[in-house]
Amino acid sequence: MIDLYFWPTPNGWKASIALEEMELPYTTHLINIGKGDQFDPEFLKISPNNRMPAIVDPDGPDGAPVSVFESGAILMYLARKTGRFYGKTERDRIAVEEWLMWQMGGVGPMAGQAHHFLKYAPQLDPPQDLPYAQDRYRAEVGRLYGVLDRRLAENEYVAGDFYSIADISIWGWASLWEGQQQVLEDKPHFTRWLETVSSRPGIQAGRALHADLRGDQQDKQAQSVLFKR
């Protein structure tokens, strides 16, 4: 049993979806980021950057336990462990890693900022309704999805003709395109990919994990924990 430290967010989904797709048994430990569980000293031993997800694999390298934090590192570790969703050749793996890093350095941070300034900042006390920030991050997310659409015009999946951890990493954020105030009419290949990946049972199971706990972060206490520490 792998121990999964999790809360239902796009980054958390990366780990839950990977575990489901790779058919690895796991036990879920909830890290309520709205209440500050991510700052607990015991959790910080596993994830020193006070972010989830994180995992502990009792059957790590050489059979010894190992903890892994950062969602991209978790995806790479699990893909190596199982030999799944990482491609078959070195060229495949290069493509997977390119697009995984693209998500980690681009889509995740930019979409996260878009969500913050479009959805949450206007609800703060006092409200922070900042058109410049909203326009900046909305536009950058749109640019990135345009890059993805052009890539998918030539490939069934992000890294090529095979489903990979790159697709897993991108899907969670991309599935929330409406909250990022994006449109799909001009992105037919992105739309096709989104529908294809969304239909996978592993995606659906990982996304459904504790979905009832997914809040809108409008609670004042949660805002204080998430945005002021």
Buried (B, 14 or more C-beta within 10 A) or exposed (E): EBBBBBBBBBBBBBBBBBBBBBEBEBEBBBBBBBEBBBEEEEBEEBBEEBBBBBBBBEEBEEEEEBBBBBBBEBBBBBBEBBEBBBBEEEEBBEBBBEBBEBBBEBBBBBBBBBBBBBBBBEBBEEEBEEEEBBEBBBEBBBEBBBEBBEBBEEBBBBBBEBBBBBBBBBBBBBBBBEBBBBEEEEBEBBBBBBEBBEEBEBBEBBBEBEEEEEEEBEBEEBBBBBEEE
